[in-house]
Amino acid sequence: MNRRDFLKAGAILGVGAAAAAAAYATLTPPRNGAGSLSSTTVSSSSVNSALQSRLGDPAVPSEYKEFLTWLQSVSGPYRGTKVEVNLQDEPDYRALQNLDVDFFSASGINSQYDLEPYIINLEKTRLAVQTASPAIDIIDFDAIDIPTFEQNLIPPKVLADTYPAITYPGLDLDDFLQTPIDLIATYPPVLPGVATPAGEVFCLPYNTPVMIRFYRTDIYSALQLPQPVTWDDYFDQVQKIGGTTNVYGCVSQASTTTPIFHEFTNHLYSFGGQFWDINGESIIPTINSPANVAALENFSRFYPYTFPSSITFTWDDCVETMAHGQAANAITFEDDSAIISDPLRSIEQNNMAYSINPAGPSGAYSTYIGDGIGVSKYSKNPEAAWLWLQWATATGTQMMLVADNLTRYVPSRMSAANSSFVQEILATSLYEPVRLSQQILASGNIGHVPTFKGSTDAAGTIAAQVFKAYTGASTAQAALDAAQAQLEANTYTF
């Protein structure tokens, strides 16, 4: 079976199991025996058969086989251990869960997955760390939520130094793309052109989604519309489509707080705006600058021509509206493009294409909000969790995630992104969004929101005012003046 046949087959279904816990201070070297760990209910012969089948499959990349072989060789003391994995219910993480049968077959570690929508996942994990709960071993989070979790994770270097016998020789932090390492995995972040305090890598970057434009090829062809270059082009087209067809010109992820904040960020950077003036430890809000006001005015003018329910939508809802044929354009996260190709969720599989975002005076920019993933410092099973984390972010695993045809995973490792295995898959038409995201990341034209103590609440303050302006309850100037006044009442530090 060649790689394209493997791609069509999709990733093998996975299994999960149950949860456990722990404390940073109680880290101990790996055990020499299984102790009192309970045995799995799956027979060892069937597990071994599944692993041998995977290792013998010529379509599976050698990098993945090598990791599974190593994992099997070091995981004996942890067989039967349970690891609670708390993830967002999004395509990249569903693909990982589907692949987990390989982790279980090689390690004997039972991974219990709890996948929830972003807000529920955030609240559940926030409560867990606030109460030092051992109920979650693996935490994932959006970049915007780094300040909530960075003090509650065991840094990869600490794990590697504490457990050298179960640290993969090919772990290589330098293999991760610099952007996610600097902006997602390091705190304080390493910001382009900005002097910030020296940071520590406290997690591993899992994925690298950016926001791109989705559009209906059939509608653009029928109306003979060129691809928009500027926001003005895009606005004219949204108006025309809404006035001459039975679909809305666009749909947005405009639910207050995180979704609308991320969509607005595309506009803000393209107008040369910034949320903060950062110089060393100094963090000063600049939300009501002229550039930011112009960006919000630009964003808000689309509201009358946008699918009405957008004001309640997240990224998933936004893409599902496109998949159901109700809108002609959307600007949202690349990885949700998997919804479009799913015949059970989309009627527009053959009518969708993708592009970079329209440009403002400073060019075309895309919001970047990659995810980090790490071991909770309250975990009672940090060794097993460390093995899971290494598997979840390994080169071979990332190659397999790309091959899952129900996701559009953008690798965070250079070795995975540059491999011939991945490049052959990305050459197919279904993977246009992934190729586009890689091009945007390479260009550096990304709109990233710096994180620091209080930045999550600050983003909520900004988002609430952006929502008012977007829906016409306030002018852009008045809304951002109000946000500026609220932000200036606080002091922000890393």
ZARODO-782947 format. One record per residue (C-alpha): residue in three letters; x, y, z. Coordinates in steps of 0.2 Angstrom, whole numbers, padded with zeros to 4 digits, always signed. Each point is the difference from the previous one (the first is absolute). Layout:
ALAXYZ/...
***
This chain:
MET+0000+0000+0000/ASN+0007+0017-0005/ARG-0001+0016+0010/ARG-0015+0006-0010/ASP-0009-0016+0004/PHE+0004+0002+0018/LEU-0006+0018-0001/LYS-0017-0006-0007/ALA-0001-0014+0013/GLY+0001+0013+0014/ALA+0007-0002+0017/ILE-0003-0016+0010/LEU-0014+0002+0013/GLY+0007+0001+0018/VAL-0005-0004+0017/GLY+0001+0009+0017/ALA-0001-0004+0018/ALA+0000+0008+0017/ALA+0007+0015+0010/ALA+0013+0003+0014/ALA+0010+0014+0009/ALA+0016+0008+0008/ALA+0012+0013+0008/TYR+0015+0009-0007/ALA+0009-0002+0016/THR-0002-0019+0000/LEU+0009-0003-0016/THR+0010-0016+0002/PRO+0012-0010-0012/PRO-0009-0014-0010/ARG-0005-0015+0010/ASN+0009-0017-0003/GLY-0016-0010+0000/ALA-0019+0001-0003/GLY-0004+0000+0019/SER-0018-0001+0003/LEU-0006+0007-0017/SER-0015-0009-0006/SER+0001-0010-0016/THR-0010+0005-0016/THR-0016-0009-0004/VAL+0007-0002-0018/SER+0009-0016-0003/SER+0019+0002-0002/SER-0001-0011-0016/SER-0012+0011-0009/VAL+0009+0016+0005/ASN+0017-0007-0006/SER-0009-0005-0016/ALA-0006+0017-0003/LEU+0017+0008+0003/GLN+0008-0013-0012/SER-0012+0004-0013/ARG+0003+0018+0001/LEU+0019-0002+0000/GLY-0001-0012-0015/ASP-0011+0012-0010/PRO+0011+0007-0015/ALA-0011+0016-0001/VAL+0004+0005+0018/PRO+0015+0012+0001/SER+0016-0007+0007/GLU+0001+0014+0012/TYR-0016-0005+0008/LYS+0005-0019+0001/GLU+0016+0005+0008/PHE-0009+0010+0014/LEU-0012-0014+0003/THR+0014-0013+0001/TRP+0009+0011+0013/LEU-0016+0003+0009/GLN-0003-0018+0002/SER+0018-0003+0006/VAL-0001+0013+0015/SER-0018+0000+0005/GLY+0000-0017+0009/PRO-0001+0007+0018/TYR-0015+0011-0004/ARG-0011-0013-0009/GLY-0018+0002+0008/THR+0003+0018+0005/LYS-0014+0011-0004/VAL+0002+0018-0007/GLU-0014+0013+0000/VAL+0002+0010-0016/ASN-0011+0016-0001/LEU-0001+0007-0018/GLN-0010+0012-0010/ASP-0013-0009-0011/GLU+0008+0006-0017/PRO+0006-0010-0015/ASP+0018+0000+0005/TYR-0004-0008+0017/ARG-0013-0012-0007/ALA+0013-0006-0012/LEU+0012-0003+0015/GLN-0013-0010+0009/ASN-0003-0011-0015/LEU+0019-0004-0001/ASP+0001-0004+0019/VAL-0002-0018-0003/ASP+0018+0000-0006/PHE+0006+0008+0016/PHE-0010-0013+0010/SER+0006-0014-0010/ALA+0018+0005+0002/SER+0000+0006+0018/GLY-0015-0009+0009/ILE-0004+0017+0008/ASN-0019+0004+0000/SER-0003+0018-0006/GLN-0017+0006+0004/TYR-0005+0014-0011/ASP-0012+0014+0005/LEU-0004+0011-0016/GLU-0011+0015+0003/PRO-0003+0016-0009/TYR+0012+0014+0003/ILE-0009+0010+0014/ILE-0005-0016+0009/ASN+0018-0007-0001/LEU+0007+0017+0006/GLU-0011+0001+0015/LYS+0003-0019+0005/THR+0019+0002-0001/ARG+0000+0017+0008/LEU-0010-0007+0015/ALA+0012-0015+0001/VAL+0016+0010+0001/GLN-0008+0013+0012/THR-0004-0014+0012/ALA+0016-0010-0003/SER-0011-0014-0006/PRO+0009-0017-0005/ALA-0015-0004-0011/ILE+0008+0006-0016/ASP+0018-0006-0006/ILE+0001+0008-0017/ILE-0006+0018-0003/ASP-0002+0009-0017/PHE-0003+0019-0002/ASP-0001+0014-0013/ALA+0014+0012+0000/ILE-0012+0013+0007/ASP-0002-0010+0016/ILE+0019-0002+0004/PRO+0000+0010+0015/THR-0013-0011+0008/PHE+0010-0016-0002/GLU+0019+0004-0002/GLN+0003-0002+0019/ASN-0010-0016+0001/LEU+0010-0010-0013/ILE+0016-0010+0002/PRO+0013+0007-0013/PRO+0006-0013-0012/LYS+0018+0003+0005/VAL-0005-0004+0018/LEU-0008-0016-0006/ALA+0014-0005-0011/ASP+0013+0003+0014/THR-0010-0009+0013/TYR-0005-0015-0011/PRO+0015-0003-0012/ALA-0003-0018-0003/ILE-0018+0004-0007/THR+0005+0015-0010/TYR+0001-0003-0019/PRO+0017+0002-0007/GLY-0008+0010-0015/LEU-0010+0012+0011/ASP+0010+0015-0006/LEU-0009+0016+0005/ASP+0010+0009-0014/ASP-0010-0010-0013/PHE-0016+0010+0004/LEU-0004+0014-0011/GLN+0007+0016+0008/THR-0017+0010+0000/PRO-0009-0012+0011/ILE+0015-0003+0011/ASP+0001+0019+0002/LEU-0018+0005+0002/ILE-0009-0016+0007/ALA+0013-0010+0009/THR+0010+0013+0008/TYR-0004+0012+0014/PRO+0003+0014+0000/PRO-0003-0001-0019/VAL+0014+0004-0012/LEU-0008+0014-0010/PRO+0006+0006-0017/GLY+0010+0016+0002/VAL-0005+0002+0018/ALA+0012-0001+0015/THR-0009-0011+0013/PRO+0007-0009+0016/ALA+0009-0017-0003/GLY-0013-0013-0001/GLU-0001-0019+0003/VAL-0007-0014-0011/PHE-0014-0006+0011/CYS-0010-0011-0012/LEU+0001-0007-0018/PRO-0009+0008-0015/TYR-0013-0012-0007/ASN-0007+0009-0015/THR+0002+0016-0010/PRO-0017+0006-0007/VAL-0002+0017-0008/MET-0016+0009-0006/ILE-0003-0001-0019/ARG-0014+0005-0012/PHE-0012-0014-0005/TYR-0010+0004-0015/ARG-0013-0008-0012/THR+0007-0003-0017/ASP-0016-0003-0008/ILE-0007+0017+0005/TYR+0016+0009-0004/SER+0000-0009-0017/ALA-0019+0004-0004/LEU+0002+0018+0005/GLN+0017+0001-0009/LEU+0008+0008+0015/PRO+0019+0001+0001/GLN+0009-0005+0016/PRO+0000+0015+0012/VAL+0017+0008+0004/THR-0005+0014+0012/TRP-0014+0001+0013/ASP-0009+0013-0011/ASP+0000-0014-0014/TYR-0007-0012+0013/PHE-0013+0012+0006/ASP-0007+0003-0017/GLN-0001-0018-0004/VAL-0009-0004+0016/GLN-0013+0013-0004/LYS-0002-0006-0018/ILE-0002-0018+0005/GLY-0013+0004+0014/GLY-0010+0010-0012/THR+0000-0011-0015/THR+0000-0018+0007/ASN-0010-0010+0013/VAL+0015-0001+0012/TYR+0008+0012+0011/GLY+0016+0009-0006/CYS+0010-0006+0016/VAL-0001-0008+0017/SER+0011+0004+0015/GLN+0005-0008+0016/ALA-0006+0016+0009/SER-0006-0007+0017/THR+0006+0011+0013/THR+0017-0003+0009/THR+0012-0012-0008/PRO-0008-0003-0017/ILE-0003+0018-0005/PHE+0017+0005+0008/HIS+0009-0012-0012/GLU-0010+0006-0015/PHE+0003+0018+0003/THR+0019-0003+0002/ASN+0001-0004-0019/HIS-0006+0018-0003/LEU+0010+0008+0014/TYR+0017-0006-0007/SER-0004+0004-0018/PHE-0003+0018+0005/GLY+0017+0001+0009/GLY-0008+0000+0017/GLN+0005-0009+0017/PHE-0008-0003+0016/TRP+0015+0004+0011/ASP+0016+0009+0000/ILE+0012-0012+0008/ASN+0018+0005+0005/GLY+0008-0012+0012/GLU-0011-0001+0016/SER-0010+0015-0006/ILE-0017-0005-0007/ILE-0011+0015-0005/PRO-0017-0001-0009/THR-0002+0008-0017/ILE-0017-0006-0004/ASN-0008+0017-0005/SER+0014+0005-0012/PRO-0006+0007-0017/ALA+0006-0016-0009/ASN-0010-0011+0011/VAL-0015+0011-0002/ALA+0001-0001-0019/ALA+0002-0019+0002/LEU-0016-0001+0010/GLU-0010+0011-0012/ASN+0006-0011-0014/PHE-0006-0016+0009/SER-0016+0008+0006/ARG-0006+0005-0017/PHE-0002-0019-0005/TYR-0013-0003+0014/PRO-0016+0005-0010/TYR+0005-0013-0014/THR+0005-0014+0012/PHE-0010-0015+0004/PRO-0011+0006+0014/SER+0005-0014+0013/SER+0018+0004-0002/ILE-0001+0010+0017/THR-0002-0016+0009/PHE+0013-0010-0011/THR+0016-0008+0004/TRP+0012-0006-0014/ASP-0009-0017-0001/ASP-0017+0008-0002/CYS+0008+0012-0013/VAL+0006-0014-0011/GLU-0015-0011+0002/THR-0010+0015-0007/MET+0011-0001-0015/ALA-0001-0019-0001/HIS-0019+0002+0000/GLY+0000+0012-0015/GLN-0007+0015+0009/ALA+0015+0012-0003/ALA+0013+0004-0013/ASN+0015+0005+0010/ALA+0007-0002+0017/ILE+0016+0005+0009/THR+0004-0013+0013/PHE+0012-0014+0006/GLU+0008-0011-0013/ASP-0001-0016+0009/ASP-0019+0000+0000/SER+0000-0001-0019/ALA-0001-0019+0004/ILE-0019+0003+0003/ILE-0001+0005-0019/SER+0006-0017-0006/ASP-0010-0010+0012/PRO-0015-0007-0010/LEU-0010-0002+0016/ARG+0002+0018+0004/SER+0001+0009-0016/ILE-0009+0002-0017/GLU+0013+0012-0007/GLN+0015-0012-0001/ASN+0003+0004-0018/ASN-0004+0018+0000/MET+0013+0007+0013/ALA+0017+0008-0002/TYR+0012+0010+0011/SER+0010+0016-0001/ILE+0011+0011+0011/ASN-0010+0014+0009/PRO-0004+0017-0009/ALA+0013+0013+0003/GLY-0001+0016+0009/PRO+0012+0015-0001/SER+0014-0011+0008/GLY-0003-0015-0010/ALA-0009-0017+0003/TYR+0001-0008+0017/SER-0007-0015+0008/THR-0004-0003+0018/TYR+0011-0014+0008/ILE-0006-0009+0015/GLY+0009-0016+0002/ASP-0003-0013+0014/GLY+0012-0005+0013/ILE+0000-0017+0009/GLY+0008-0006+0016/VAL+0001-0010+0016/SER-0010+0007+0015/LYS+0012+0002+0015/TYR-0014-0008+0010/SER+0000-0016-0009/LYS+0003-0016+0010/ASN+0007-0009-0016/PRO+0012+0013-0007/GLU+0011-0014-0008/ALA-0015-0008-0010/ALA-0006+0018-0004/TRP+0018+0004-0006/LEU+0000-0015-0012/TRP-0017+0005-0006/LEU+0005+0018-0003/GLN+0016-0006-0010/TRP-0011-0011-0011/ALA-0013+0013-0003/THR+0013+0013-0006/ALA+0013-0012-0009/THR+0005+0002-0018/GLY-0008-0017-0005/THR-0016+0004+0009/GLN-0002+0017-0008/MET+0003-0009-0017/MET-0014-0011+0004/LEU-0012+0014+0005/VAL+0003+0008-0016/ALA-0005-0016-0009/ASP-0017+0000+0010/ASN-0012+0005-0014/LEU-0012+0007+0013/THR+0011+0013+0006/ARG+0011+0013-0008/TYR+0015+0000+0012/VAL+0014+0012-0002/PRO+0016-0007+0008/SER+0010+0009+0013/ARG+0016-0010-0003/MET+0011+0004-0015/SER+0005-0018-0003/ALA-0019-0004-0002/ALA-0004+0015-0011/ASN+0015-0003-0011/SER-0001-0019-0002/SER-0004-0008-0017/PHE-0014-0009+0008/VAL-0009+0016+0005/GLN+0005+0009-0015/GLU-0008-0013-0011/ILE-0016+0001+0010/LEU-0001+0019-0001/ALA+0002+0000-0019/THR-0018-0007-0001/SER-0014+0013-0002/LEU-0008-0004+0017/TYR+0015+0007+0009/GLU-0001+0018-0008/PRO-0004+0008+0018/VAL+0016-0009+0007/ARG+0011+0006-0013/LEU-0007+0018+0001/SER+0003+0000+0019/GLN+0018-0006-0002/GLN+0003+0014-0013/ILE-0008+0013+0012/LEU+0011-0006+0015/ALA+0015+0001-0011/SER-0004+0017-0005/GLY-0001+0007+0018/ASN-0016+0009-0004/ILE-0009-0006+0015/GLY-0010+0009+0013/HIS+0005-0006+0017/VAL-0007+0006+0016/PRO+0014+0002+0014/THR-0004-0010+0016/PHE+0005+0006+0017/LYS-0009+0001+0017/GLY-0017+0007-0002/SER+0000-0001-0019/THR-0014-0013-0001/ASP-0012+0012+0010/ALA+0007+0015-0010/ALA-0005-0010-0016/GLY-0017-0002+0007/THR-0002+0019+0003/ILE+0006+0004-0017/ALA-0012-0013-0008/ALA-0015+0006+0009/GLN+0003+0018-0007/VAL+0004-0007-0017/PHE-0017-0009+0000/LYS-0009+0016+0004/ALA+0008+0009-0014/TYR-0002-0015-0012/THR-0019-0001+0004/GLY-0003+0019-0001/ALA-0003+0003+0018/SER+0015+0011+0001/THR+0012+0009-0012/ALA+0017-0007-0003/GLN+0008+0015+0009/ALA-0011+0000+0015/ALA+0001-0019+0002/LEU+0019+0000+0000/ASP+0001+0015+0011/ALA-0010-0009+0012/ALA+0011-0015-0001/GLN+0016+0011+0002/ALA-0007+0008+0016/GLN-0004-0017+0007/LEU+0017-0007-0004/GLU+0009+0015+0007/ALA-0008-0003+0017/ASN+0012-0016+0001/THR+0018-0003+0000/TYR+0007-0014-0011/THR+0016-0010+0002/PHE+0007-0016-0006/
***
